[in-house]
Amino acid sequence: MLIDYDRTHLCHPWNRYVGQSSCVAAFRANESVAFLPDQHTLVLGHLEAIWFQPIPNRLFYRSPILRPQGGFGEFSITPDGQRLVLISYDTSVGKPSYDRLIELWDLPTQTLLNEPPLRFRYAGSALLHPTQPIVALSGLLDLQSMSGLWSTADWQPISPITHTVLAFSPDGALFATSGQEESTAVQLWQLTDWTPTQTLRLAQGRPLNIQQVIFSPDGQWLAAEDVLNIHVWNLASGENQFSWPIPLGQTALAFSPTQPILAVGKEMAEDQHEIALWSLTDGALLATIPLGDERPSSLSFSSDGALLAVGTYSKAMVFQMDRVLP
């Protein structure tokens, strides 16, 4: 167990948010944030380390800590908190490189499972399946597109689907890609036999340019970013239930696990960003969290829905939902 009481890591001067309104903690971190299923432990990364931070905690408390093979990039975690996949920057060459390393970590033992890590060129994203040894990757390998599903047992492609996989359903039975024709729809596929099961389009038939997709934890909803809009579908009916504008794109999305709420991080102007909380009951805007010049890059709710973590390019902030919502 590593405990570091060095308060210089506790958001100074980033602590301008702490104690104001609904912000209960802030930390120096980079982009990706995720809560573990124990409710109030946040996974953060900064420079060349990843640590677990109990919330709230006024001290910088790191335990345990992972040190990636390369420089810290983006990560995703399985819902059970057992595995973490990381895109790290190759720092071994001693000069700027486009190469990315795909690292798979076992969190309980803090062990790197693929040694040496898989090397990608221009790696875009890595997403772990919730229950099976499968990872969805996008990027180039030896200058060839290698987007699709890979086995983490032998790091070989396992799927004939070559579209970028954007999300897995909570039970792992389905995965979502952009449509086959110029990203004009969200396509859902059956994992067992790679067959398409549902195509989600806009009610008015307008083409889509899908950037990201997430499922709600209960599997009832799917939200997608379409350049300057957020669209939400009811998966039972296939209906495009809500559409909300995002002025300048560049969003982060997260469904609350306990309430019918979608959190949307968005850029309003060059130095104006906010988190919007939308109701999935009637489509109303419930509240906003102003972030000033901090552009949100990732969002994560704690499993009890009490906390919302916001990752930006320089810090992570945690907001208490009962202070945010009216």
Long-range contacts (C-beta under 8 A, 24 or more apart in sequence): 1-63, 1-64, 2-51, 2-62, 2-63, 2-64, 2-65, 3-61, 3-62, 3-63, 4-60, 4-61, 4-62, 5-59, 5-60, 6-60, 7-59, 7-60, 9-60, 10-58, 10-59, 10-60, 11-315, 14-314, 14-315, 17-317, 21-323, 22-289, 22-319, 22-320, 22-321, 22-323, 22-324, 23-317, 23-318, 23-319, 23-320, 24-55, 24-56, 24-307, 24-318, 24-319, 24-320, 25-53, 25-55, 25-56, 25-57, 25-58, 25-317, 25-318, 26-315, 26-316, 26-317, 26-318, 27-53, 27-60, 27-315, 27-316, 28-314, 28-315, 29-311, 29-314, 29-315, 29-316, 30-72, 30-311, 30-313, 30-314, 31-74, 31-297, 31-298, 31-311, 31-312, 31-313, 32-74, 32-75, 32-76, 32-297, 32-298, 32-311, 33-298, 33-299, 33-300, 33-309, 33-310, 33-311, 33-316, 34-75, 34-76, 34-77, 34-298, 34-300, 34-309, 35-300, 35-301, 35-302, 35-303, 35-307, 35-309, 36-77, 36-81, 36-107, 37-79, 37-80, 37-81, 37-303, 38-81, 38-303, 39-302, 39-303, 39-304, 39-306, 40-302, 40-306, 40-307, 42-300, 42-309, 42-316, 42-318, 43-75, 43-77, 43-84, 44-316, 45-72, 45-75, 45-86, 46-72, 47-71, 47-72, 48-72, 48-91, 50-75, 50-84, 50-86, 55-302, 55-307, 55-309, 55-318, 56-318, 64-110, 65-110, 66-105, 66-110, 68-101, 68-103, 69-101, 69-103, 69-112, 69-116, 69-117, 70-100, 70-101, 70-103, 70-117, 73-100, 74-125, 74-126, 75-126, 76-126, 76-127, 76-128, 77-107, 77-128, 78-128, 78-129, 78-130, 78-131, 79-130, 79-170, 80-130, 81-107, 82-106, 82-107, 82-108, 83-107, 83-128, 84-128, 85-126, 85-127, 85-128, 85-135, 86-126, 87-120, 87-123, 87-125, 87-126, 88-117, 90-119, 98-122, 100-139, 102-126, 102-135, 102-137, 104-135, 104-152, 113-152, 114-152, 114-155, 118-155, 120-146, 124-164, 125-164, 127-165, 127-166, 127-167, 127-168, 128-152, 129-168, 129-172, 130-168, 130-170, 130-171, 130-172, 131-171, 131-172, 132-172, 134-158, 136-164, 136-165, 136-166, 136-168, 136-175, 138-164, 138-165, 149-175, 159-194, 160-194, 161-189, 161-194, 163-187, 166-210, 166-212, 166-213, 166-224, 167-213, 167-214, 167-215, 167-222, 168-215, 169-215, 169-219, 170-215, 170-216, 170-217, 170-218, 170-219, 171-219, 176-213, 176-215, 176-222, 178-208, 178-210, 179-208, 179-210, 182-207, 183-207, 183-208, 183-209, 183-210, 184-208, 185-210, 186-210, 186-213, 186-222, 186-224, 186-233, 198-235, 198-238, 200-224, 200-233, 200-238, 200-240, 201-240, 202-231, 202-240, 202-243, 203-239, 203-240, 211-249, 211-251, 212-251, 212-253, 214-253, 214-254, 214-255, 215-255, 216-255, 216-280, 217-255, 217-257, 221-255, 221-262, 221-280, 223-253, 223-255, 223-262, 225-249, 225-251, 225-253, 230-262, 230-264, 230-278, 232-262, 232-280, 241-280, 241-283, 242-278, 242-280, 242-283, 244-276, 244-278, 244-283, 250-295, 251-296, 252-296, 252-297, 252-298, 252-299, 252-310, 252-311, 253-299, 254-299, 254-300, 254-301, 254-308, 255-301, 256-301, 256-305, 256-321, 257-301, 257-303, 257-304, 257-305, 258-304, 258-305, 259-305, 261-286, 263-299, 263-301, 263-308, 265-291, 265-296, 265-297, 265-299, 265-310, 266-296, 267-295, 275-299, 275-308, 275-310, 275-319, 277-324, 277-325, 286-325, 286-326, 287-324, 287-325, 287-326, 289-319, 289-324, 291-317
